[in-house]
């Protein structure tokens, strides 16, 4: 007898109704999920109670999220005066649609009382919330209670959930089942119109979806778009797709609400080209491959399965975070089931509407997530900021797990009597759930926990000793210089290791973690290149109380730096971490400097060391002018355009960088002055015609090889001018004249520029 894959006897049930009426089921599941997750992280029986003594992860991106968590607890993530002192650590250059995650961390942190307890509870609670959302959503798919329970556990305990612990904001993926529930509601609804109450509910739900990560928001928009297209194809009516279109608009609006502070910051302070730089080609790197979905999780309980995945990862290119994409054995079976359903549908078989929806969504998600798929096209055409398309695997996983249990339920309902079906549902849920959980999880790594605890306690004790020996609110200068965020390790110093000072102190202020590319970061970047004597001179003027040195960031283990500081300060390091890899010097002449109310440039002026995007500055007046033989620029120059890098004799103008050379100044030029230019020409006849623009005035002269300085009287009268431009008329590259392969378009060789009053 032919079997149709269809089970459309019951309409979609209300999510809220299930939440209220079946609270005992999801409540048991939520508690069980919390405790089981704790046991899997800490071990039995100690894991019965959550570990609030040290963080589950204490390295790499885990430290970055710890830093963000503590910032949220102390105020909010956008700025914190204890990081990047005294310039602050403005995080507005780093856009993210994560208000929901951050708000939860702040709320949980008030209960835990410390950042590590906060993070651990945030992690454990995510299992409970995901279970609840999954259970209620799967019940709207008319899944049997036992099956919904087992499927929700499997979804909550995907390998993704554990392997992504360092990326904290991806852990609350409860939005995934909510997206599937909304898609089912849209897909099965025959209403062309919906009430004001429905719109309000959809708006609020969409804002929540948009506040737990821009990736999940985008994947939700993709799901709603697929749903809208499917409804239109079926009904051929625009009116029938209003609900998914509203959802798309609301989620998009929610993302813009989340990143509004970042947009405002960009308009006020300009773009920061050093932060969140993404390339469209990275979508090719961070997609998943089909084999990664169906392979066992890395570190599987069974040795032969673990070695299978390990061999593939070691021998295959483009293996990175996409190793977290494993669906588990049940999800893989569900993916295979969806393929069978698709073939059956294409052959003309009637398909259950829920399965047809899952087939469409999972198929499209796969096309976006796979390497060389639609995600790569999106990153190339729309936005290269979205690159980690492997993260859509969590949506594929929910659809695949749901499909497996729906297909199994259809089979049981068709071939079992009602009495036997109840036993079959319970037995299958127990067996499949048990096999799936065994396959997807691993026992607690007790040795790893001990290592994490030891590293954590070593840092905590060391920083506590520093704080004990420092005045309240003391400032600590950290070496080596390391940009923040997203930088490669420096020798043996990992990316966020310098954040531990901030994490383990309550009042101390730290130089590390100013946003790279902004003034404070540029300041410390340049200062670290100066001599030890110069650095001491500057930080003493800034009121720093001590110097924190992580030896792992130096090629010579900081031996030379420590010996030099010992001589200059007259004392050996006051403190050493237990392993000797971090040392601390106390500065004897530290004083409390008040920088409140000062701009970042004013802080630099007060420190006697001015740095901006042009590098460190030197003191000079207009009459002393600009000495182009120096690598740095004088303090009175605000910006420079159109010149190449420094050479021993000066700098060339380069028409490839701009039409001419423009100097902008912080203060207006004198009303009457003589422009004195020492320069050499680059041209076919050893001469270069030049146009000079000073305010509304235009002057012409010619620079000839071997002739004396150009002297040009300027009278500005009442005009206030703070810039001057030099435009060479016959720029040419050395490559064009056959001198070399240098493709710079040269015109004027600047040696010195002065403004004699």
N, C-alpha and C positions, 0 to 999 in steps of 0.2 A: 504494500500500500504506500502511495506517495505521501511524503511528510512535508507540509508547508511550515516554513520558519516564521510563524506568526502567532501572536498571543495578544490580541487587541480587545479582550473582553471588558477591561476596566479602564475608565478615564484616569488621567493624571490626577493624583491627589495633592492636596495642599501641603506644602512644606511646613507651614506653621501648624497645621492641624496634626501632622505627624510628630512634630517637636513637642507639642503639648500632650498628646494622647499616649505617646510611646516613650515618655521620659525615663521610665525605669530601664528600658533597653539601652538607650544611649548613655544614661548615667553610669550604668555598670560598665559599659564599654569604655567610657572616658576615664573612669578610675583605674580600670584594668590597664589601659594603654599607658597612663601616667606611671603606674608602678612598674609595669613590664619594661618600659623605656629606661627607667631608673636602674633596674636590675641589670639590663643589658649594658648600661654604661659603667656601673660601679661594681657589679657582682652580687652574688647571693651569699649571705642574707643582708649584707650591709646596704644593698640598693633598695631595700623595702622603704627606707626613708631617703628622700633626695639628698644628694651631696651638695652642701652649701659651704664647704670648707675651702675648695679650690676649683678653678674652672675646668670644664671638660676638655677644653683645648687652650693651649697657651703658646702658640707659635703662629707665624705667618699672618694670614688674613684674620685669624682669630684674635690676634692682638689689636689689629685695626678696629674690629668691631667692639672689642673691649673698650678701646679708647673712645669710640662713639657712644657706647653705653654710659660710661662714666660722665661724659660731657652732657648727655641727656639728663642724667640724674642731678648734675650740679646746676643745670639751667636748661640749655637746649643745645643742639649740635652745631648751630651756625657759627657760634663764636665761644671762646673760653679763654679768659685772661691767664690761666695757668699754663697753657701750651703756647709755644712760639713767643714767649715773653721777650721784650715788652710790647711787641707789635700785635700780639693776639694771633689766633689761628682760625681765621675766617674760612668756613667750610662752604661758603655760598657758591664757589666756583664749581662745585661738584654736584651737578643736579641729580636728584633722585626722587622717585614717587613713593616714598616709604614712611609717610607720616604715621600710618597705622602701626607699623612695626616700632617706630621710635616712641610713640605715645604709650604703647604697651610696655616697652622696656622701662619707661619713666615710672609708670604706675607700679609695675612689679618691683622696681628698684626701691620704692618707698617701703615695701614690705620686707624685702630681703636685707636692705641696709647696706649692701655692698655690691660692686659691679659683678663679681664672679658668681655670687648667689643669684643675682638678677638674671644673668645669662643662662645659668643652668635651669632655673625655673622657667624661663622663656622657652628654652629648648624642650623641656618635659611637657609643659602645658600645650605646646604645639601639637603633640600626639593626640591629646584629648580633644582639642578643638577640631582637628582634622577628622578624627573619628566621628564626632557629632555631626559635622557638616556632611561627611560622606554617608553616614547612616541615613540621615533624613533625606538626602538627595536620592540615594539608591532606592529608598522606599517609594519615592515619587515615580520611579521607574517600575513600580509594582513588583519589586524584588521581594521574595520571601524574607521574613525577619531574620531567620538563621543565616540565610545567604547574605543579606545586607550587613549583618554583624561581621561575618567572616571577611567579606569583601572590604569593609571599612577598615578592619584591622590590617589587612594586607596592604591597602593603600597608605595607611598611616605609617606602616613600618617598611616602606620601600627602602632599598639600599641608598637611594638618593637622600633620604632624610638623615642618615648617619654620615654619609660621605661628604655632605655639604655643610657640616657643622662649622667649618671655618667661614662660610658665607651665610652669616646668621639670618639675613633678611629673606633668604629663599625658603626658610623652614616653615613658615606659616602659610603653607599652600592650601589652606582650607578654601581659598577662593576657587580652586579648580572644580570641586563638585558643585559649588554654587553656580559657576558658569554653565556646567552641563544641565543643572536643574532649570536654569532660565531658558536655555536652548530648547529643552524638552517642552517647557511651558509654551514658548512661542510656536514650536513646531506642531504641537497637538491642538493648539487653540484654534477654534473656528470663528472667533470674534474679530470683527473688523475694527471695532471701537473698544476702548477701555476707559474706566472711570478715572476721576481725579485721584482717588485713593490709590489706584494701580500705578499711576504716574509717579506719585510721591514715593511709593514703595520701591519702584524701579530706580528712581533717582537716588534714594538713600543707599540702596544696595550697590548701585554702580559706583558711587563715591567711595564706598568701602572697598570695592574691588580695585579701584584705582589707587588706593593708599597702601597697598602691600606689594609694591614693586612695579616698575614700568614694564618689565617683561611679562608678568602675569596679566597686567592691564592690556598690553598689546595682544597677547594670545587670546584674551577674552574678546577683544574686538574682532579678531580673525574668526573666532567661533560664531559670534553674532552675525558677521557678514555672510558666512557659509549658510547659516540658518535662514537669513533673509533671502538669499538667492534661491535656496531650496523651496521656501514657501512661495516665492514669486513664480518659480517654474511650475509649481503644482496648481496655484490659484490663478495665475496670470492677472493678479490685481495688486496695484501699489498699496491700496488701503490695508491689505493683509500683512504687510511687512512693517507697519508703523512701530510695533513694539520692539523688534530687534534694532530698528534704526534709532529709536529713542535711546536704547541701551548703548549703542555705539557712541552717540552724541554725549550721553551722560558720562560714560567712562572716559572719553577723550577730555571732556571738561574737567573731570576729576583729576586727571593727570596734570592738566595745566594749572589747576588750583594748587596742587602739590609743589610744582616747580616754579610757581609765581615768584617766590623770593629770589630764586636763582636768576630768573629773567630780569627782575628789577635790578639786581646786583650787576648783571652784565651791562645793562643800559647805563648805570651810574658809574661803574668803574672800568668798563671796557672788557673785551674778551681776554681770557687768559689762555694763550696758545700752548702752555705747558701742561694743562690739566685735561684729563679724560680725552686724550688724543686717540682716536680710533680710525682704523682703515677698513674700507669695504672688503678688502681681501681677507681680513680676519674672520669673516663669516664662513669662509672656506675652511678655516682652521678649527673653529669652535662649533661646527655642526656635529651631528652624530652620524654614525654609519649603522646600517641595518644590523650588522653582526653585533654591534655593541648593545643593541636593545635585547638581543636574544641570548647573548653569552651570560654565564653565571656572574654574580657580583665578584668584584675583586676581593681576595681574602676569604673565599667561601669556606664554610665549615668542612666540606669534603675536599681532601687534598688534591685528588685528581681533577676535580672541577676548578679548584683555585688555580692549579697549574695550567689548565687549558686557557683560562683568561690571561694569566700572566704571560704565557708564551705569545699569545696574540698581541698583547700590549707592548711587549719588548721587541717584536719583529715588525710591527706595522707603523707606518707614518701617521702623522696627525692624531696622535694620542695625547690627550690633555684632560681637561675637566670633563670631557665627554665620556670618560670611563664611568661616570656616575649615572649613565642612562639606562642601566640594566632594568628590565621590567620584572625579572623574577620568573620562575617557572609557570606560575598561574597567568601572569600578564602575557608571557610568550604564547601560552596556549590560547588565551583570549585573542591575541593578534592573529594567530593562525585561524581561529574561528571566524573572525571578521573577514578574512580573505575568502573563506568558504562562503560566507553570507554574500559577499560581493559577487562571487562567481555565480551563485544561485540566483541572485537578483538579475544579473546580466543575461542569464539563461531563460528568464521569464517567470521565475518562481515568485509568488507573493511573499513579502518580507514583513516581519513585525516592524511597526513604525519606529519603535525605540531602537531596534537594531539598525534600521536604515539610517537613523540619525547618527548613531555611533560610528557606522561605517564611513559616512561622509566626514565627520569631524576628525576621526583618527587618520583617515587617508590624507586630508588636507594638512593636518598637523605634521604628519610624516613628511609630506612634500616640503614644508617650510623648514623642518628641523634637520633634514639630511644634508650632508655635504654636497655642494653643487646644486642645491634645491632652490625653492622660492625665497628662502631666507637670504641667500646670497644675492638674489635679484633685488630684494627689498633693501639690503644694505648698500647696494651699488646705486640704486635709483632714488630711494627716499631718504634713508638716514644710515650713515655708517656707525652711529652711536649704538645701534642694536647689532651685536655681533655674536653673542652667546646663544645661538639658536638651539644648541643641545638641550637647553633648559625647558624646551617645550615637551621633552620626554615625559615630564610629570603629567601632562595632559593626555599624552598617548597612553600612559600607564593606567589612568583612571578609566578611559574608554575601553581599554583592553580587558581590565579586570571586570568591569561591569558587564561587558559582552560575554565573557566566559560564564559568569553566573546566570545571566539571562538565558543563554543557550542551554545550559544545564537544567535550568528551571523549566524551560519549554519541554525538554525531553522528559523530565520527571512527570510533569502534569499530563503529558500525552500518553505515557506508557505505564503509569502507576495509578492504582486506585487511590481515592482521597485518604484512606486510612494509612496505606503504605507510603504515600507521598510524604506525610508528616515525618515518618521515620527516616525516609530517604533524604529529606531536606536537612534534618538534624545530623544524620550520619555523614552526608557529603560535606556539609559545612565544617564539621569537626575534622574530617580527614583532609579535605582540600586546604582548609585554614591551617591545620597543623603542618602539612607538607610545605605550604607556601611560607609560613613563618620560619620554619627551619631553613628553608632555602634562602630567604631574604636577609636573615639576621646572623650575627656572629656573637659568641660569648664575650663578656667584658674582658678587655686586655688589662689584666691586673698589673703586669710589668709596665705597660704604657702609663697607667694611672699613677704608679709610684714615681715614674720618671717625671711626669707632669707636676705632680705634687712637690717633688724635690726642687725642681726648677722654680716653681712658683714661690715656695717658702724661702728659697735662697735670695730671690729678688726682694721679696717682702721684708725680710729681716735686714738686708743691706740698706734698702731705702729708708726703713724705720730708723736705722742708726744715723743716716744722713740727716733726717728730719730732727732727730734728737739733738744733734750738734749744730743745727742752724737756727737763726732767729726766725720767728714766726713770719711766714710769707717770704722767706729768703729765695733768691733767684739762683738757679744752677745753670751754668754754661756747659753744654754737652758737646763732646768730640768723639768720633769724627763728625764732620758735617754730613748729614744725610737728608736728601730731599724727601718731601712727603706730599702726596701718597704715591703708590704704584711706581716703585723704582726697583731696580735689580739689587741683589745683595752686594755688599761691599766686602770683598775678601771673605772672612768667616762671619761677618755681621749680617744677619738676615734683615729683611726689609723693614719690619716694624719693631725691632728689638729695643730701640731707644725710647719707645713709649712706656717702658716699665716704670721709669721714674715717676711719671705722671700718674700711672695706674695705682701705685702703692703709697702715694703721699696724699695728705689732706690739704695742706696749706702751701707747700713749696711750689715755686713757679719754674718752668723749664724752657730752655731755648728751642727744643725740638718740636717739630710738627706745625710750623707755620706753612701755609699753603704755598706750594712751589710755584714760582713764577710771579708771586706778589712781593711787595717791598721787603717785608721781614725776611722772607726766604732768600731774596737776592742779597740782603745785608749779610746774613750768616754764611752764605755761599762764598762771597768775596772775602769776608773776614777770615775764614778758615784757610785761605790761600796766603795770608800775611804771615810774617814771622811770629814766633811765640811771644816775643817781646811786645810786638804791636797788638796782638790779641789781648794780652794782659792789660795793656794800657787802655784799650777801648772798654773791655768788660769791667774794669775797675771804675771807669767814669760812669758806667751804667748801673753800678751798685750790685753786681753779682757777688754772691756769697761763697761760691765754690765752683769747682770744675769736676765734671763727671766724665770719665774716659773709659770707653769700651774698647779694650785692646784688640778685640776680634776684627775691628774695622781698619786695622793698620797692617801693612805688609810686614813690618818688623815687630809686630805685636806691641807697638807704641813704646818700645824701649827708649828710642831717642827722645821722644816727646816727654816721657816721664822723667828721664834723667835731666833734661833741660829745665823742666818746671821745678824739679827738686833743687837745682842750683839757684834759679831765679827767686823762688819763694823761701828758700832757706830751710825747707822741711820736706821730708818724704811724705807720700800720700797719707792722709789721716786715716782712711779706711780702705779695706780691700774686701771684695766679695769672697765668699768661701772658696771659690775655685780660682781666685786670683785673676780672673779675666776682666773685671771691672774695678777701677780704683777711683778714689775721690780725694781731691785736694781742697782744703779750706783756704779761702782768700782772707788774709788777716786784716786788710784795710777796707772791707766791705762796708758800704753805707747805704741807708735806705733812700733811694732816689724816687721822687714822685713824678711819674710820667702821665698822670691823669690829665685828660683834656688836651693832650698834645697830639698833633697829627704824626703819622709815621715819619715823614720827612723831618719834622721838628724834633722827634726823638733822636734821629740820626744826627742832626745838627748839635743836639745836646751831648751826644756821645763823642762828637768830634770825628765821626767817620760816616760819610754820606755815600750811599749806594742806591742805584736804581737799575733799570733795564740796560743802561749804558755802562754799567759796572761801577766800581769804586771811583769816587771823585777826589780831586785835589783842590786845595784852596787857591783861588786866583781872582783877580779883578778884571774888568773890561780892558783896562789899560795894559795889564799883563797878557791878556788875550788867551788864545788857544794854541798850545804847543802840540802839534800833530806828531812829533817824534815820541810822545808819551803814549802808553797804551790806554790810559784813562782820560776822562774828560774833566774840565774844570767845573766847579760847583754852580757857576752861573748859567751853564747850558742845560736847558730842559730836555731837548730832543734833537736828534740829528738824523737826516735822511740822505741817502744817495752816495755815501762814502764806503769804500771797502775797508778791510781790516788793516790794522797798523803794520807798518814796515819800519825798519831802522831809521829811515830818513823822513817818514811822514805817512800820508794816506792819499790814495788816488780817488778821484770821483769815478763813479761807475754808473753809466746811463742805464745799465740793466736793472739797477735798484731804484731808479727814479729819473724824471726828466732832468733834474738838476740836483744840486746840493743845497739843502735847507738846514739852517741852524735856528732853533727856537730857544729863547732865553726866559728865565724866570722873571727878570726885571726889564723894563723898557731900555732901549739904547739911549745914550746921551743925546740931548737936543742938537749939539754941534760936536762933530768929531771927524777925525781923519782915519779912514779905513786903510790899514797897512797890511798888505798881503805878500808874504814870501811864498813863492810857488814855482813849480816847473811845469812846462807844457808837455802834452803828449799829442802829437799830430804828425802829419806827413812832412811838414817843413819845419819841425821843431818850434812850432808856435801854435797858439790856441786862442781864438776869439772867444770872449766871455761877456755875457750879459749879467749884470748885478741888479737885483731888485731889493730896494730898501723901502718898505712901506709903499707909498704911491710913486716913488721915484724909480727910474730905470737908467742905468749907466752902462757904457760900453768901453771895453779896453781889450788889449791883446797882450797875452803873456808870451814872451820870447825867451828862448833858451839863453842863459848867461846874462840877461839884463837884470838891473836892480829891482828891489821891491816895488810893487805897485802902490802908489799913494793916491787915495781918492777922497777929497773933501766932501763931507755930507752935512747938509743943514736941514734938519727935520721940522724946524719952526714949531708949530703947536701940535704936530702929529706925534702920537705915541706909538712906537714901533718896537715889537719884541721878537722880530725874526728877520733874517736876511737870507737871500737865495743867490747862488752862483750857478749860471746855466752855460756850460760850454757848448759852443756852436758846432764843433766838428769832432765829436767824440768818435773814437775808432778802437778796435781791439788789436792787441799784439798779434793775434792769429791772422787778422785780415791783412796786416802788413808783412806777414811772413817772419815775425821775430820769434814766436813761440806758439804753444798750443793754448795760451791764456786767452779765454773768451770774454774777459771783462771789457766793457766798453769805456775806455779811459779818456780823460780830457784834461783835468787839472790835478797836478800833484801838490797837495796842500802841505806846507812845511810849518808856517806860523801865520796866525791871523790876530791882529791887534786893533783896538779902537782907541786912538789917542784923542783925549778931550782937548 
